[in-house]
Amino acid sequence: MNRIQLLFRSYHPIVTSLLFGQMISRIAMSMSMPFLALYLAKNTDMSAAMIGFVAGAGSLAGTFGGFIGGALSDRCGRRLIMFISLFAWSAVFIGFAFFMQPALLFLLSLLNGICRSWFEPVSQVLMGDLTEPERRFKLYSLRYLMGNVGVAIGPLLGVYLGVGSSPLPFLVTGLIFLLYGCILFAMMNAFGIKEIEGAAKKEKVTIGSAWAAVRRDRVLQLYTIGAILVAIGYSQHAVTLSQHLEMSFNQGVYVFGWLMTANAVTVIVLQMPLSRLLEKHRPISAIHAGNILFALGLVGFGISPTIPLLFVSMILFTIGEILNYPAGSLLLDRLAPGALRGTYFGAQTFGNFGYFLGPLLGGWLLDRTSGMIVFSLIAAILLSSSFFYGKGARRQSSLGSTEAPAARTAGL
């Protein structure tokens, strides 16, 4: 326990508060949003297709909203964008609790995606701003761990609060975000983040100049393609896997629930030990290793004839997750020019398009083929991301991470 306390105390107090805020926000989100479709089905007259459209709207909005939020944070400051998104997020969840009209629910879902795509990348950038570069990999690993702790706790609270039939989980989520925003506002004023931001900002960034920089940066584009391909693979462990298990195993839904628990527990147990091991290696090596384990886990989902082998596959898949995602954040951290760090982390949300494509592709394949073929094909797609990540890393290394984006504009 003392070692854990020392670890958190070694970071800036705002960083520590954002780490714990990551856990609290994920608890709040996961007690309500995973059950949104069930809640709408029980409390509205919307069709299944309309419910799916409403639930998926947030992901699409978040895919493109992150770039705008990141660019605005470079121009207007991290604090302003974070507080706008946090307090708007609070209003969104309170709205879910009180409004049942389809048009309003669609708008709330869009706003939910935008708020998340603004807050999470910008808060991640601020954490990096306040942490020495050599300690950022451990920081991003710790942030990922805290998020997974929240995801492990949230659904249990949602069930306790009557998710699916009661608006209470959404109301509680909204109030948690409101309280979190107030506490963070007080802490940032107390620790002088306004002055830190003012000292760091040397030039004004416009949306146009930010987009031009992102559009010209071939390394960022390669990393984004890689992120989309990884997201296509990662998204299979939810929707497609649950359908496959329901068709292939007795009590498949029950098995799926325990596999999700195994995923969260594996992250909680192994995240920090693996991050300490990987601090001595290049982030691109962690991404390549993570992709291989991701692919092995996916293939295992498709060919495992027994439940114990499914759990082995999930553990392999989860270790791939542990290796891949913090390393991807570190690659982006090293790539981003100082004046455009918010823009680059916001552009990272373009990779979320894979979370939209993945379930569609997986479901389409599952309707036409077997689970073994589905997960093997998806594994091959995910592995192809290593080509794009590797090419981007070689290009970044040859040009130097401190080069301006314009220096990385040769063709793909």
Order of alpha helices (4+ residues) and beta strands (2+ residues): alpha-alpha-alpha-alpha-alpha-alpha-alpha-alpha-alpha-alpha-alpha-alpha-alpha-alpha-alpha-alpha-alpha-alpha-alpha
